[in-house]
C-alpha cells in the first residue's frame, strides 16, 4: 500500500485528488495538507471531500514518517518548499502545479537526481495524447501554416496562459526548431501589423466555471486543422495524478513527464 500525502487538500483539485485516492487500488491517503491560515484545518478530509470519514485530519504540518509520495497541485512558492522537504527526506512526488518559472523547473531537474518526480502541467491522459498529436502535426505541416493556441479556464485561475497551453507551445516550437521565448506572441491589440509566419500565438479566456479547454489551430490558406481537448470534470486530472503515483513508486530517481507514465514512445 502506497501512502499518499495531498497538498492543497481543501481546494477544488485537492478534494478531487482525495476522491481519486479513495478510488485507486493500492493507494492510501495518510496526510491532507493546507496552509496555516486555512479554515479547513482540523476537518476530516474525507468528509470535506464529500466522502465517508477517513480519520485523516487536514493539517498544516507534513510528517516525513507518514507518507511515501506527495501529490502537489498548489502554487510555485509552496511547491518549492515541498520539493526541498521531499529531497531532504527521500520522498517521491507527483507535481501538477502550473505557473512554474525556469528557476523552479531547473530545481525539479536537479532534484530528480536524488528522488523520483513526475511533473506535468496537465495530468489528463487525453491532453498528453494531444501533445503527441501536436508534435506530429507541427512536424508534418512545418512552416507552411499559422499556429495559434487558444485556451479557456474558470475565472479563479491566476496564471495565464495556462501551463498546458505553454506546454503545447513548447512541443510545437521544438518540432519546428524554434525557441518559444522568441516566437511566442501573447494576445494582440491595436495596429499589430501583418502576422509573422514563424510566430506562435496565444489567446487566453477566463470566464465562469470553465474547467479547461485548449485548441491549437494550424491554419493555411484554404484549409485549417484544429486539435482540441475539453475537460468537463476535474476528476480526469486527479485520476491521471493517481496513475502517475502508481508509476512513480517503481522509480528510484529522475524527473519524469506524463508521457513516461503513459509509455508514449
N, C-alpha and C positions, 0 to 999 in steps of 0.2 A: 504494500500500500504506500503510495507516494503522498507525503504530507505537503499540503499546499497552503501558502500564505497569499492573501489577496490584498493589495494596496488600493486605497480609494474605495473601500468596500461599500460605502454609503452612497456613492454616485450612481449614475444611470448604468454605466458599464460594470461597476462593481457589483451591483445587485444581479445583473445578468451572469456575471462570472461565478457568483455564489450558486446560482441555479444550475449553471453548466457543470460546475464541480460536483454538485449533488447528483447529477445525471450520469457523470462519467465513471466507468468502471476503473477500479484500481486507484482512485483519487479520493483523498480525504481532506476536507477543509479543516485546518488546525489553527489558523490565525486570520483575523479580519482587521485590517488597519485603516485608520483615519487620522487626519491632522488633529493637533492638540485642542483646537477650539471647536471641533465638530460636535453638534448637539446629539449626534448618534452614539457617542462614546458610552459604553456600558450596555448597549442594547444587544439582545441576542441576534446574531447576524442572520440566522435562518428566518426568524420572524420578520426581520427588517426587509428581507428579500421576498417575503410572501410565502415562505415555506413553513414546515413544522419547526419547532425549536431544535437547534443543533448543539446547544451548550457552548458555542463559540462566541464570546462577547467581543464586540467591536472595541479595539484598543488603539492607543497611540504609541505602544511600545512593541518593537519587534524582538522576539525571543529567538536567538540562534539555535536553541536546542529543540524548538517546537516545529520546525518546518524543513523541508528538503528543497523546494522550489518556490520562488516568489513570482507571482504574476503582477505586473505593474502597468496600468493604463492611466497614469496620473499626469504629472507635469514635469517638464525637463529638470526643474530645480529639485523636485522630490526624487526623480529617477537618478540623478547624480548621487544623492545621498544613499539611496538603496543599492546602487552599484558598488559603492565603497564598502557598505556593510556586507554585502554578499561575497565580495572578493576577500574581505578580512576573515570571513567565517566559512569559506569554501562552499557556498550555496549556489544553486543554479537559478537562472532567471528566464522568464518569458516577458518581453517588453513590447507593448503596443503603444507607448507614449508617442504623440506626434509633436511637431514643432521643435525637434532636437536640432541644435546647430552643429556646425562642423566639429567644434571642440568636444561636444558630448559624443558624437559619433566616433571620433578618434579615441575617446575614453573607453567606449564599448569595445572597439577593436583591440585596444591594449588589454582590457580586462578579459577578453576572450582567450588570452594566452594563459590565463590562470583558472577560469571557470567556464562552464558551458552556458551560452546565452543564445536565445532565439530572439532576434529583433526584427520587427516588421511594422511599418506604419499602418498596415491593414492585415488582419489575420484571416480574412474571408478566403475560403478556398476559391470562390468564383473570381475575386479580384486578382488573386495570384495567377490564376489561369489567364485572365485578361492581360496581365503583364507579359506573359509569353506570347500571346497573340499580337500584342503591340510591337514586340521585338521583331516578329516575323513580318508584320505589315510594313514597318519602317524600313526593314532590310530590303524588301521587295520593291517598294514604291520609291525609295531613295529621295532625291532632291526634286522630284517631279511634282510634289504636292505641297499644299499649305497645311500646316498642322496646328490644331487648336485643342486645348484641354479645357473642358468646361466642368465645373464641379459645384454641387449644391449640398448644403448641410443646414441643420437647425440653427436657430437664432442665437443659441448659447455657445456655439463653438468659438473659441478665442483665437485660433491661428488660421491664417489664410496665405496662400492656398493650402488646402489640406495636405497632410503628409502623403496621402495616397496619390493626389494629383502630382505632387512633386516627384514621387517615385515613378509615376508613369512618364513624366517628362525626362527623368534621368535615363530610363530604359530606352526611350526613343532616341535621345541625344547620343547615347552610347552606340546604338545600332547604326547611327548616321555619322559617327565620328565627330560629333560636335561637343562643345563644352556648354552645358546648360547655363552656367553662370553668365556666359557671354551672349547666348542666343535667346534666352527667355525674355518675354515681354509680358508684364503683369498689368492687365487692364489697359484700356485706351480711352483717351479723352481729347477733344479739341482737334486741331489740324495736325494729324499724325503723319500725313504723307502716305505714299504707297507702301504696302506691306512688303517686307523683305522676305524672299523665298526661304532663307535659312533660319528665320525666327521660329520659335515655338511659343504660341500664345497661351495665356492662362486667363480664364474668366471665373470669378467667384460669386456665388449666390449664397446668402444667409437669410433664411426665412422659416418661420413656423417651426414645425417639428420634423423636418426632413431628416431622416436618419443618415443617408449618404447616397449620392448619385454622382457618377463620373461618366463622361462621354469624351472620347478622343475622336476628332474629326480629321480625316485625311482627304482634303478637297483638291481636286484637279478641275480643269475646265471640261465640263461635260459629264463628270461623274464624281461621286463622293462616297467614301467608305466611313462608317461610324462604328466604333466599338464601345458599347455601353454596359455599365454594371449599375444596378439599382438594389440597394439594401432596404428591405421592408421591416426588418426585425434585428435588433442588436444581438440577438442570440447567435446569429451567424458568425459574428466576430468572437463571441465568448466560446462557442464550440470549437472554433479554429484555435483559440488560445489553449484550450484543454488538450486538443490534439497535439499542439506543439509541446505541451508539458509532458505528455506521454512519450514523445520522441526524444526530448532533451534529456530525460532521465537515463537514456542509453549512451549519452555522450560524456566524455570526460572533460573536455575543454574545447573552446573555439567559439567564434561568433558566426551564427548561422542565420539564414533567412527562411521564410516560409517555403521557398522553392526547394530547400533542403528537406524540410519536414515532409513535403508532398512528393519528394523524389522526382521532381521535374528535371529532365536531362536537358 
